[in-house]
């Protein structure tokens, strides 16, 4: 049975869509972290997502952005994203006429449509805040060279201070990962739980979504974990969540390396998602020396 409606009708995001949308996303080549059913589902309340099929090769995701300013432009309000092959310019202009803007245009679609849209008066902008950070799996696994010296020192400090152990996240270790998440939540301000709810949901649905990850221990105590998913037919791994107990020095660096070490050799790149314009997060992601970015673009009417 098909639950995904054809455009201009849209389907609400629910678990009935999982088989269809997951199968479609599995074959996408863009490397955009947002373009997976799990990520769409996790953010469906935040962005009020709905989804429709444009063709066998293209899905359209519609949402509503909370307050956001980019280069002086107010981006709160309705947006759409295109997953898969590019749509017609006429369809895009129809959406713009209804008050939408285009978020997360992929680099390949930009090459096909970007200049056409600019010629029609639209502003096409690199959305640096939403670039995905890409790292070589082998770099994060080995931490070789001067550029990783501090990271490796922290890993060594962790292994020197504690008897460390790494286990895969699975049905047996998920309860201990939940303990780590609860410990992490207690370090957060009461009015800012961060992504606790989304991470808890991901742990609860770990098997359904074919997530993968690692759980690390210090002296037998679970102290950190990483959880993610494979995209680009297994060539890329997206780290969705990484949690640790901060009182264990070096725990995050050890978790990061452990995840890279425990991925199959078929994974070429690790995608650690965006920095969302947060200066501290941007600096932290840059210290791991990304080898590339998954670029994304905004398309905005010139009148905005």
TIGURO-255363 format. One line per 8 residues: number of its first residue (from 1); their letters; for each residue x, y, z of C-alpha. Coordinates in pm, 1 decimal. Layout:
BEGIN
NUM	a	X/Y/Z | ...
This chain:
BEGIN
1	xxxxxxxx	0.0/0.0/0.0 | 121.2/350.7/-88.4 | 75.4/623.7/171.1 | 279.4/893.1/-3.8 | 44.4/1131.6/-184.3 | 115.7/1289.9/-521.0 | 176.7/1664.4/-537.0 | -9.4/1902.8/-494.2
9	xxxxxxxx	-147.6/1689.1/-211.8 | 86.6/1631.4/83.5 | 115.9/1350.1/334.3 | 167.8/1417.8/703.9 | 484.0/1262.3/844.8 | 409.3/937.0/1021.2 | 552.7/586.8/1040.4 | 329.8/462.5/757.0
17	xxxxxxxx	562.0/648.6/517.8 | 874.5/474.7/643.1 | 904.0/199.2/377.2 | 844.1/428.3/77.3 | 1048.9/727.8/185.1 | 1335.6/521.6/325.1 | 1366.1/324.4/2.4 | 1373.4/648.8/-196.1
25	xxxxxxxx	1630.0/817.0/30.8 | 1856.0/511.5/31.5 | 1941.0/574.8/-334.5 | 2000.2/951.3/-310.3 | 2351.5/1060.5/-400.8 | 2354.3/1418.9/-270.3 | 2492.3/1334.3/75.9 | 2251.4/1576.0/249.5
33	xxxxxxxx	2206.2/1470.6/611.4 | 1847.9/1600.6/627.8 | 1737.2/1378.1/339.1 | 1658.5/1059.3/528.5 | 1329.4/947.2/674.1 | 1469.8/934.0/1025.8 | 1592.6/1293.1/1010.4 | 1263.5/1409.1/861.2
41	xxxxxxxx	1070.3/1223.8/1130.4 | 1290.6/1353.1/1412.5 | 1237.0/1714.6/1301.6 | 876.2/1678.6/1188.3 | 736.3/1867.4/1488.0 | 1000.9/2138.7/1480.6 | 939.7/2217.8/1112.3 | 580.3/2095.8/1070.7
49	xxxxxxxx	690.9/1879.8/780.3 | 472.3/1725.7/512.6 | 586.3/1541.0/201.1 | 466.3/1457.4/-149.5 | 580.3/1274.4/-460.5 | 653.9/1487.4/-767.7 | 769.2/1192.4/-977.9 | 938.3/857.4/-939.1
57	xxxxxxxx	1267.7/1046.8/-912.5 | 1164.3/1344.4/-698.4 | 1002.7/1410.1/-362.1 | 910.4/1750.5/-221.4 | 934.4/1826.4/148.0 | 738.8/2125.5/280.6 | 783.3/2286.3/619.0 | 770.3/2598.5/826.4
65	xxxxxxxx	1085.5/2743.4/975.1 | 1102.5/2894.3/1322.9 | 1273.0/3231.8/1359.6 | 1593.4/3252.6/1160.8 | 1782.5/3542.3/1004.8 | 2034.8/3490.3/726.9 | 2230.5/3781.0/580.6 | 1961.0/4016.8/703.3
73	xxxxxxxx	1678.2/3809.0/551.7 | 1393.5/3685.5/771.3 | 1362.4/3314.3/693.3 | 1082.2/3232.7/934.2 | 786.4/3094.0/744.7 | 713.3/2843.3/467.8 | 988.5/2661.3/280.1 | 1027.1/2358.2/57.9
81	xxxxxxxx	1313.6/2120.3/-20.0 | 1356.5/1902.4/-325.7 | 1488.9/1550.2/-281.2 | 1616.4/1376.3/-591.9 | 1599.7/1502.3/-949.8 | 1536.2/1873.3/-1017.6 | 1177.8/1986.5/-1074.4 | 1064.7/2220.3/-1351.5
89	xxxxxxxx	1130.7/2591.3/-1309.5 | 758.5/2649.5/-1358.6 | 670.4/2432.7/-1058.9 | 929.3/2612.4/-847.7 | 791.6/2951.8/-945.3 | 443.4/2832.8/-853.8 | 565.8/2751.1/-504.0 | 740.1/3087.7/-472.3
97	xxxxxxxx	413.4/3258.3/-569.1 | 251.1/3084.7/-269.3 | 503.0/3240.4/-27.9 | 757.6/2959.2/-5.9 | 1134.0/2981.6/-28.1 | 1367.1/2694.8/-121.5 | 1584.2/2547.3/151.6 | 1859.2/2286.6/112.6
105	xxxxxxxx	1894.7/2307.5/-263.8 | 2164.0/2052.5/-345.7 | 2482.4/2132.7/-536.7 | 2375.4/1919.0/-833.0 | 2038.9/2095.7/-862.2 | 2215.9/2430.2/-825.7 | 2428.6/2344.2/-1127.4 | 2116.0/2267.8/-1332.5
113	xxxxxxxx	1874.7/2536.1/-1212.3 | 2068.3/2796.8/-1015.5 | 2158.0/3027.6/-1303.1 | 1812.3/2997.7/-1458.2 | 1654.3/3110.2/-1133.1 | 1903.9/3396.4/-1095.0 | 1817.7/3513.5/-1445.9 | 1451.8/3522.4/-1340.0
121	xxxxxxxx	1533.7/3749.3/-1046.3 | 1569.1/3502.4/-759.3 | 1853.9/3518.9/-511.8 | 2051.2/3193.7/-487.7 | 2275.9/3195.3/-179.7 | 2519.4/2949.0/-24.8 | 2374.5/2853.7/314.9 | 2703.4/2808.9/503.3
129	xxxxxxxx	2523.3/2760.4/836.2 | 2369.5/2441.1/697.5 | 2668.5/2291.3/516.0 | 2730.1/1934.2/631.2 | 3084.7/1870.4/754.5 | 3252.5/1574.6/583.7 | 3551.5/1385.0/724.1 | 3750.8/1089.9/598.5
137	xxxxxxxx	3670.2/784.8/806.3 | 4037.9/689.4/807.7 | 4139.2/1034.5/941.0 | 3902.7/1014.0/1237.8 | 4002.2/655.4/1305.4 | 4378.6/713.9/1302.7 | 4411.4/1077.7/1423.2 | 4751.3/1089.0/1256.4
145	xxxxxxxx	4951.7/1406.1/1203.6 | 5004.5/1739.0/1378.1 | 4655.4/1864.6/1302.2 | 4506.8/1589.6/1521.2 | 4769.5/1607.2/1796.5 | 4537.4/1755.0/2062.3 | 4257.1/1511.8/1980.4 | 4490.4/1214.6/2008.7
153	xxxxxxxx	4627.0/1344.3/2340.0 | 4273.6/1355.3/2481.2 | 4205.0/1002.4/2357.2 | 4528.2/887.4/2520.5 | 4434.2/1067.5/2843.6 | 4103.2/880.5/2849.2 | 4262.9/539.4/2790.0 | 4535.2/610.4/3047.6
161	xxxxxxxx	4289.4/716.8/3318.6 | 4031.4/440.7/3267.6 | 4004.3/84.2/3153.4 | 3819.3/154.3/2830.5 | 3586.5/-72.5/2637.4 | 3386.7/-32.3/2316.5 | 3067.5/-219.9/2235.4 | 2828.2/-184.2/1942.5
169	xxxxxxxx	2494.2/-19.3/2009.8 | 2240.7/-297.9/1990.8 | 1944.7/-442.1/2177.6 | 2173.7/-543.0/2464.9 | 2350.5/-208.2/2512.9 | 2063.0/33.3/2442.0 | 1953.4/44.3/2810.5 | 2303.6/160.1/2906.9
177	xxxxxxxx	2301.1/424.1/2632.4 | 1978.0/556.4/2783.8 | 2158.0/589.7/3118.5 | 2427.7/799.7/2949.1 | 2160.7/1017.2/2787.3 | 1989.2/1072.6/3122.9 | 2322.2/1168.7/3281.9 | 2385.7/1410.0/2993.4
185	xxxxxxxx	2038.9/1566.0/3035.3 | 2106.5/1641.4/3400.2 | 2395.8/1865.7/3295.6 | 2165.3/2079.3/3079.7 | 1974.8/2388.5/3200.6 | 1616.9/2303.3/3293.7 | 1479.2/2535.9/3027.0 | 1712.0/2403.7/2754.2
193	xxxxxxxx	1703.8/2024.6/2716.6 | 1882.5/2044.7/2380.0 | 1806.7/1745.9/2156.8 | 1727.9/1511.6/2445.6 | 1378.9/1424.6/2317.3 | 1497.9/1348.9/1964.2 | 1789.6/1139.3/2089.2 | 1565.2/941.7/2325.7
201	xxxxxxxx	1328.5/872.0/2035.9 | 1619.9/753.4/1820.1 | 1728.2/510.6/2091.6 | 1370.1/384.5/2128.8 | 1344.7/321.6/1751.2 | 1701.9/205.5/1699.0 | 1615.8/-129.8/1542.7 | 1327.7/-5.3/1328.5
209	xxxxxxxx	1547.6/250.9/1156.3 | 1855.0/32.7/1116.8 | 2068.0/281.7/1306.9 | 2424.3/193.1/1404.4 | 2656.9/317.1/1674.4 | 2895.9/245.0/1956.8 | 2881.0/262.4/2334.9 | 3201.3/327.0/2532.2
217	xxxxxxxx	3284.8/239.8/2891.1 | 3528.2/369.3/3151.3 | 3611.9/116.4/3423.5 | 3297.8/-74.4/3332.2 | 3069.3/230.7/3349.2 | 2888.5/342.3/3029.1 | 3003.5/702.3/2967.5 | 2938.5/788.5/2602.6
225	xxxxxxxx	2781.4/678.9/2276.7 | 2744.7/766.6/1911.4 | 2437.7/693.7/1697.9 | 2397.8/739.5/1324.4 | 2290.2/593.7/992.3 | 2434.1/495.1/656.5 | 2346.3/694.1/343.7 | 2471.4/702.4/-16.6
233	xxxxxxxx	2433.0/325.2/-34.5 | 2669.0/277.5/257.4 | 2950.2/505.4/139.6 | 2870.9/773.9/398.9 | 2780.6/755.0/768.1 | 2585.0/1040.4/928.4 | 2643.8/1094.2/1300.4 | 2301.7/1194.3/1431.2
241	xxxxxxxx	2381.0/1199.9/1803.7 | 2694.8/1191.1/2014.0 | 2660.1/1203.5/2392.1 | 2905.7/1174.1/2676.5 | 2948.5/1240.9/3046.7 | 3174.5/1545.4/3058.8 | 3338.1/1457.3/3390.3 | 3530.6/1185.1/3203.8
249	xxxxxxxx	3807.7/1381.1/3034.2 | 3848.1/1292.5/2667.2 | 3521.3/1099.9/2645.3 | 3393.1/1280.7/2334.6 | 3720.3/1239.3/2148.6 | 3726.3/871.2/2244.2 | 3364.4/821.6/2128.5 | 3435.7/999.5/1800.2
257	xxxxxxxx	3739.5/783.7/1728.4 | 3566.6/465.1/1841.8 | 3279.9/526.2/1600.1 | 3520.4/574.9/1309.9 | 3718.5/263.4/1403.8 | 3404.8/50.2/1412.0 | 3257.2/148.5/1076.4 | 3296.1/-86.8/779.9
265	xxxxxxxx	3571.3/-13.0/528.4 | 3304.5/62.9/266.3 | 3236.1/393.3/447.6 | 3450.7/661.4/287.6 | 3317.7/973.1/460.3 | 3164.1/1057.8/795.9 | 2903.4/1333.2/787.0 | 2881.0/1524.8/1116.0
273	xxxxxxxx	2595.4/1750.8/1004.5 | 2578.3/2130.3/1036.8 | 2691.6/2397.5/1280.5 | 2369.2/2602.3/1234.0 | 2574.0/2922.7/1253.7 | 2682.1/2856.3/1613.3 | 3040.4/2996.2/1644.3 | 3146.5/2749.6/1913.6
281	xxxxxxxx	3008.8/2451.7/1724.4 | 3170.2/2572.1/1402.9 | 3508.0/2596.8/1570.7 | 3470.2/2250.2/1725.3 | 3376.3/2092.7/1392.0 | 3663.6/2264.2/1213.5 | 3918.4/2127.2/1461.8 | 3851.6/1779.9/1321.0
289	xxxxxxxx	3974.2/1902.3/981.0 | 3686.7/1839.9/738.7 | 3798.6/1734.6/392.0 | 3485.2/1871.7/226.7 | 3132.0/1999.4/284.6 | 2794.6/1900.1/150.8 | 2697.4/2241.4/20.7 | 2338.2/2359.4/36.8
297	xxxxxxxx	2175.3/2667.0/-112.8 | 1883.2/2895.8/-39.3 | 1663.1/3036.3/-315.2 | 1475.7/3350.3/-219.1 | 1254.5/3589.5/-417.2 | 1434.5/3915.4/-491.1 | 1153.1/4110.4/-325.1 | 1232.3/3968.1/19.8
